[in-house]
Every structure is written in C-alpha cells, then in structure tokens.
Amino acid sequence: MGVPKKICLVSNTAWSFTRFRMDLLKALVSQGYDVLLLAPEDEHVDQLLAVGVRFSGLTALASKGMNPLKDIQLYREFKRIYTKERPDVIIQYTIKPNVYGTLAAHSLGIPVLAVITGLGYAFINKGIITNVARKLYRFALRKADSVWFLNNDDLQLFINQKLIVAEKALRIPGEGINCFDTFNPVLVEKHDHDEARCTFLFIGRLLYDKGIREFVTAARHIKQIYPEANFQVLGYLNVVNPAAVQEEELMEWVSKGIITYLGPVDDVRPFIAEVDCVVLPSYREGMSTTLQESASMGKLLIASDISGCRELVEEGVTGFLCREKDAKSVAVCMERVIKLSPSQRKEMGQKGRNKMIQEFSVDRIIAIYLHRLEMLIKGSLTE
C-alpha cells in the first residue's frame, strides 16, 4: 500500500469543525486520508481527535481584528506548518485562512480549495474594513485552485466585483445536514405540550445581524394579541463581535416577559423538538445551518428572504419568508403560523424535512468533496 494522501483543513475555530463538518471528517478518515486540522486550540479538540484526525493548534490566528503584524505572523505560521507537513490538498474556511493560508500554500505549490462559508460582518457593514477584506480576497483567491460558495448570491457578488474568475467558482448546497443519524425527529424524545400555545424559537449567536432584535420586537407585538404565544431564545450571549447583544438588554427582554432565554447548549435537538416554529430573521447567511437542522427535525420555518435562507424555505409550503430588518414582517409571519392548525404545522414541517433530505443531505456534500479532492490530487479540475 502507498502512503495515504494527506488533506489539511483549516478554520478560525476548532468548534466550527465539530459544529459543521464532523460527518465530512469521518468520511475522509474512512476513505483512508491522513486528515490534519488547523485551528486555534479550544475545548473541542478531544472530540475531533476521537474521530481519527490529527490536530495542530494555530497560535497567530485572531479571527477578529486587522493587525498587520499579527497577520504576517499568521502567514509565517501557515508556511512553517505547510512546509513541514506537505499536504496533498489544503481546504481553507473563513477569511483569514482563505487569505493567508492560501498565499502560503500557493508559495509552496500546494493545491488549495477555498470555501466561502459566508461574508459576515465585514460585508454586511460598509466601510474601510469591507474595502480591505475585498482587496485581500481578490489578491489571495486568484492563487486558489477552486473557490466554493454555499449560495449563489455570494458567488455572483465575488464574480461581479472581480474577486475571482468564474471558472474557479463552484456552488455547493450548504455544508450538509445529517437527516437520519442526527437531525431526525424519531431519535429525540418529545414531551406532550399544549399545541394551542404556539411556541417560537430563535437559535443563533445573539447578534443583531442574526435578527434577534426583530424577533424580540415581533414577539412583543404578538404577545399583545396572543398572550398565550411563547418565545424562546437559544444561543451564545457574550460573543466577541461589534454586533453582539449586551447582557443588560437581554435581561430586560427576559424581565419584561417577552422571551425565555435558554442559554447555549451542546445539543439543540431536544429544544427544537418541543417548539412549533423556528425563526431566523438574519441579515446574511452563507447557508443557514440552524434552518437546515430545524427543517430536518420537521419544524416549519420563518426566515428572512435573503441569500442563505430563501433557498431553504418554500414560501407557504415549508414556512414563511419575511422581509429583511423588518419586525412587522416577522410578526405577520408569526401570526400566520399561529392561525394554522397543529396538523397544518406538522404537515409543513414534514415537507421541510423532505426538502432537506432531497436537496441538502450531508451525503451529497461529501460526494462533492471526495470527487473534487481526487481531481485536485490528480492535478486537474476538468470534469
């Protein structure tokens, strides 16, 4: 037997590998690849090692901030690791790996697959940071062998602004959802609840960009008309981000009885199982994992009519689309859900689950990865 081909995957957090790519990692290991992960070390490393990958901690990667000296250190760290490891292919996620990791890999002649998982704060909010980010992307991504996007809007934006050439671009249907072994409603114990008391759940980091303010404002309005309606928020509070919700504001929402705060949890499935509808009025998504997981669990959705959300919701069939940054529109969608019978909600939720199985299953994503990796290793991306 020959030496196993070595695949290196890079992200700005180890957590993101456990959250979004565990099935992919298991598949790569099962295919015989030597899999090396690079990310800042955190409490999730042991979980990653347990599936048979190797891990090397990045010390110079600060996911936020634009310190040129720190970024030079990051480039040098990438180059040192890549020189030592000599992977056959490198897959980069998030902006700094996509920029500095791609440049380091290109300097050593190592094929690079850059994945644009979303555009985030730097592209939502205009200004000098956006301009710098675009220039860095344009400079680095011309060195990548292939650039992947999770939605068509992001792909077209990068092409239209000449950040990449169209020939290198590929859109994949998200990062994949495991609809049978993980996000399957039959695997989660469900308690009886009052179906007349409609419960809405917001899942996500508590960022204004995720639409948390619109969710709360809509909830306040709905409770005046339907006081029995219930509104829950689940996710991390103290996020290091300019758009982060402050604890004082969250506690005010709770104290006024508008929402119930569930905190962060490792397993969202039991909480999804107990509600009628999952709501994400986000401003921008790559391809919302929360919506995919919730739909796979058989829940109808309310989501913004934006890239990364609209692909996951069939209006009036599997859920409802609201206008971006519009709490009144969110409230209108919530009232539509309340007016549905419990059987109608279940039917829409089941149609949403069917959509996830047919269009966004993790098996489809893994097949794309394995096919493209084989082509990169062979030195050709020609179909």
C-alpha positions in Angstrom: 0.0 0.0 0.0 1.2 3.5 -0.8 1.4 6.4 1.6 -2.0 7.8 2.5 -2.9 11.1 0.8 -2.8 14.0 3.3 -5.6 16.5 3.5 -5.3 19.6 5.6 -8.5 21.5 6.7 -8.1 25.0 8.2 -10.6 27.2 10.1 -10.7 30.0 12.6 -12.1 27.8 15.4 -11.9 24.1 16.3 -15.5 24.4 17.3 -16.6 25.0 13.7 -15.2 21.6 12.7 -17.4 19.9 15.4 -20.4 22.0 14.6 -20.4 21.9 10.8 -18.0 19.2 9.4 -17.9 16.1 11.7 -19.6 13.9 9.0 -17.1 15.1 6.4 -14.1 14.4 8.7 -15.4 10.9 9.4 -15.9 10.3 5.7 -12.3 11.5 4.8 -10.8 9.2 7.5 -12.9 6.3 6.4 -11.6 6.8 2.8 -8.1 6.4 4.1 -6.9 10.0 4.0 -4.4 11.3 6.6 -6.5 14.3 7.9 -4.8 17.2 9.6 -6.9 20.1 11.1 -5.5 23.5 11.8 -7.3 26.0 14.1 -6.8 27.8 17.4 -7.0 25.2 20.1 -10.1 25.0 22.3 -12.2 22.6 24.3 -13.4 20.8 21.2 -10.1 19.3 20.2 -10.5 16.0 22.0 -13.9 15.4 20.2 -12.1 15.9 16.9 -9.2 13.6 17.8 -11.7 10.9 18.7 -12.8 10.5 15.0 -9.2 9.8 13.9 -7.9 13.1 12.6 -4.7 14.9 13.7 -4.8 18.5 15.1 -2.3 21.3 15.2 -3.1 24.5 17.1 -2.7 27.9 15.4 -1.3 30.5 17.8 -1.3 33.5 15.5 -4.9 33.4 14.2 -7.1 36.1 15.7 -10.5 35.7 14.0 -11.3 39.4 14.6 -9.2 42.5 14.1 -6.8 43.6 11.4 -3.3 43.8 12.9 -0.8 43.7 10.1 2.0 42.3 12.3 -0.3 39.6 13.6 -1.4 38.7 10.1 2.3 38.4 9.0 2.9 36.1 11.9 -0.1 34.0 10.8 1.2 33.8 7.2 4.6 32.6 8.5 2.9 30.1 10.8 0.9 28.6 7.9 4.0 28.4 5.7 6.0 26.7 8.5 3.3 24.1 9.1 2.7 23.5 5.3 6.4 23.2 4.7 6.7 20.5 7.4 3.5 18.6 6.6 3.4 18.9 2.8 -0.3 18.1 2.4 -1.6 17.0 -0.9 -4.5 19.4 -0.8 -5.5 22.2 1.7 -9.1 23.2 2.3 -9.5 26.6 3.9 -12.5 28.0 5.7 -13.2 31.6 6.9 -11.5 34.8 5.7 -8.0 34.7 7.3 -7.2 31.1 6.4 -8.6 31.8 2.9 -6.3 34.8 2.6 -3.1 34.0 4.4 -3.3 30.2 4.2 -4.0 30.3 0.5 -1.0 32.6 -0.1 1.3 30.4 2.0 0.1 27.2 0.3 0.5 28.7 -3.2 4.1 29.7 -2.4 4.8 26.0 -1.8 2.9 24.8 -4.8 0.2 23.0 -2.8 -3.3 22.9 -4.3 -5.9 24.9 -2.4 -9.7 24.7 -2.1 -11.1 27.9 -0.5 -14.6 27.7 0.9 -16.5 31.0 1.4 -18.9 29.9 4.2 -20.4 33.4 4.5 -19.5 37.1 4.2 -20.3 38.1 7.8 -19.8 41.5 9.5 -17.2 42.8 7.1 -19.5 42.6 4.1 -22.8 43.5 5.9 -21.4 46.8 7.2 -19.8 49.1 4.6 -16.6 50.9 5.3 -12.8 50.6 5.3 -13.0 47.0 6.7 -15.1 45.9 3.8 -12.7 47.5 1.3 -9.7 45.9 2.9 -11.4 42.5 3.0 -12.3 42.7 -0.7 -8.8 43.6 -1.7 -7.3 40.8 0.4 -9.8 38.3 -1.1 -9.0 39.5 -4.7 -5.3 39.1 -4.1 -5.4 35.7 -2.4 -8.2 33.9 -4.2 -6.5 34.2 -7.6 -4.0 31.8 -6.1 -6.6 29.2 -5.1 -7.3 26.3 -7.4 -11.1 26.3 -6.7 -13.4 28.6 -4.7 -16.6 27.2 -3.2 -19.7 29.1 -2.1 -22.7 28.0 -0.1 -25.2 30.2 -2.0 -25.5 31.7 -5.5 -25.7 35.4 -4.3 -22.2 35.3 -2.7 -20.8 33.6 -5.8 -22.2 36.2 -8.1 -21.0 39.0 -5.8 -17.4 37.7 -5.9 -17.6 37.3 -9.7 -19.2 40.7 -10.3 -16.7 42.5 -8.1 -13.9 40.6 -9.8 -12.7 39.0 -6.6 -12.5 35.7 -8.5 -12.8 34.4 -12.0 -16.0 32.4 -12.8 -14.1 29.4 -14.0 -12.8 28.7 -10.4 -16.2 29.1 -8.7 -18.5 26.3 -7.5 -21.7 26.5 -5.5 -22.5 23.6 -3.2 -25.8 23.2 -1.3 -24.5 24.1 2.2 -22.2 22.1 4.4 -24.7 19.2 4.6 -27.2 18.1 7.1 -27.4 14.5 8.5 -31.1 13.9 8.3 -31.1 10.3 9.5 -28.4 9.7 12.1 -28.5 13.1 13.8 -31.3 15.5 12.9 -34.1 13.0 12.8 -37.2 13.7 15.0 -37.7 10.0 15.7 -34.3 10.0 17.6 -35.4 12.7 20.1 -37.9 12.2 22.9 -40.7 14.6 22.6 -42.9 15.6 25.5 -46.6 16.5 25.2 -47.1 20.2 25.1 -50.1 22.5 24.7 -50.5 22.7 20.9 -52.8 25.7 21.3 -50.0 27.6 22.8 -47.7 28.3 19.8 -44.0 28.3 20.6 -41.4 30.1 18.5 -37.7 29.5 18.9 -34.8 31.7 17.8 -31.5 29.8 17.6 -28.2 31.5 17.0 -25.4 33.7 18.4 -27.0 36.7 20.0 -26.0 39.2 17.3 -28.2 41.9 15.9 -27.1 40.7 12.4 -28.9 37.5 13.2 -32.2 39.4 13.5 -32.6 39.0 17.3 -33.9 42.5 17.7 -36.6 41.9 15.0 -37.5 38.6 16.7 -38.0 40.3 20.1 -39.9 43.3 18.6 -42.2 40.9 16.8 -42.7 38.8 19.9 -43.6 41.9 21.9 -46.3 42.8 19.3 -47.7 39.2 19.0 -48.0 38.8 22.8 -50.3 41.8 22.9 -52.7 40.0 20.6 -52.0 36.4 21.5 -50.8 36.4 25.1 -50.5 32.6 25.2 -47.8 32.6 22.5 -44.4 31.6 23.7 -41.0 32.9 22.5 -37.7 31.3 23.3 -34.1 32.3 22.5 -31.2 29.8 22.5 -27.6 30.7 21.8 -24.3 32.2 23.0 -24.6 35.7 24.6 -21.1 37.0 25.2 -19.9 36.9 21.6 -16.9 39.0 20.6 -18.4 40.9 17.8 -19.3 44.5 17.1 -23.0 43.4 16.6 -23.3 41.5 19.8 -26.3 41.9 22.1 -25.3 43.2 25.6 -26.4 41.2 28.6 -28.3 44.1 30.1 -30.6 44.3 27.1 -31.2 40.6 27.0 -32.1 40.6 30.7 -34.5 43.4 30.1 -36.3 41.3 27.4 -36.5 38.4 29.9 -37.7 40.5 32.8 -40.5 42.0 30.7 -41.7 38.5 29.9 -41.2 38.9 26.1 -38.8 35.9 25.8 -37.4 33.0 27.7 -33.6 32.7 27.4 -32.4 29.1 27.3 -28.7 29.9 27.2 -26.2 28.0 25.0 -26.5 24.2 24.7 -24.4 21.4 23.1 -27.4 19.6 21.6 -30.2 21.8 20.1 -32.4 18.8 19.1 -34.4 18.4 22.3 -35.3 22.2 22.2 -36.2 22.1 18.5 -38.4 19.1 19.2 -40.5 21.0 21.7 -41.5 24.0 19.6 -43.8 24.7 16.7 -41.7 27.0 14.6 -38.0 28.1 14.3 -37.4 31.8 13.4 -34.2 33.3 11.9 -34.7 36.9 10.7 -31.0 37.1 9.8 -29.4 39.8 7.6 -27.0 37.5 5.8 -26.1 33.8 5.8 -23.8 31.5 3.9 -26.4 28.7 4.1 -28.1 28.6 7.5 -27.2 25.5 9.4 -29.9 26.4 12.0 -32.6 26.4 9.5 -31.4 23.1 7.9 -31.3 21.4 11.3 -34.7 22.7 12.3 -36.3 21.7 9.0 -34.7 18.3 9.2 -36.3 17.9 12.6 -39.7 18.5 10.9 -40.3 22.1 12.0 -41.8 24.8 9.8 -39.6 27.9 9.5 -39.8 31.7 9.4 -36.7 33.2 7.8 -35.5 36.4 6.1 -36.0 36.5 2.3 -32.2 36.7 1.8 -29.4 34.6 0.4 -28.6 31.6 2.5 -32.2 31.5 3.9 -34.6 31.7 1.0 -33.1 28.6 -0.6 -34.2 26.6 2.5 -37.8 27.8 2.7 -40.6 27.2 0.2 -43.0 30.1 0.9 -46.3 28.9 2.2 -45.2 25.2 1.8 -42.4 24.6 4.4 -42.5 28.0 6.1 -42.7 31.8 5.5 -40.3 34.4 4.3 -40.2 37.8 6.0 -38.6 41.0 4.8 -35.0 41.7 6.0 -34.7 44.0 9.0 -38.5 44.3 9.3 -40.0 43.3 12.6 -43.6 43.9 11.3 -43.0 41.4 8.6 -41.7 38.9 11.1 -44.8 39.5 13.2 -47.1 38.9 10.2 -45.4 35.6 9.6 -45.7 34.6 13.2 -49.5 35.3 13.1 -49.8 33.2 10.0 -48.2 30.3 12.0 -50.5 30.8 14.9 -53.6 30.7 12.7 -52.5 27.3 11.3 -53.9 24.2 12.9 -51.5 21.9 14.7 -51.9 19.3 11.9 -51.1 22.0 9.2 -47.9 23.0 11.1 -46.9 19.3 11.2 -47.6 18.9 7.5 -45.5 21.9 6.6 -42.7 20.7 8.8 -42.7 17.3 7.2 -42.5 18.9 3.8 -39.5 20.9 5.0 -37.8 17.7 6.2 -38.4 16.1 2.8 -36.7 19.1 1.2 -33.7 18.7 3.4 -33.4 15.0 2.6 -33.7 15.6 -1.2 -31.6 18.7 -1.6 -29.2 19.3 1.4 -28.2 16.0 2.8 -24.7 15.6 4.0 -24.2 12.6 1.7 -24.5 14.9 -1.3 -21.9 17.3 0.1 -19.4 14.5 1.0 -19.7 13.1 -2.5 -18.8 16.5 -4.0 -15.8 16.8 -1.6 -14.4 13.4 -2.4 -14.8 13.9 -6.2 -13.1 17.3 -6.2 -10.3 16.2 -3.9 -9.5 13.3 -6.2 -9.3 15.7 -9.1 -7.1 18.1 -7.2 -4.7 15.4 -6.2 -4.5 14.2 -9.8 -3.8 17.8 -10.8 -6.9 18.5 -12.8 -10.3 20.0 -12.1 -11.5 19.2 -15.6 -14.8 17.2 -15.4 
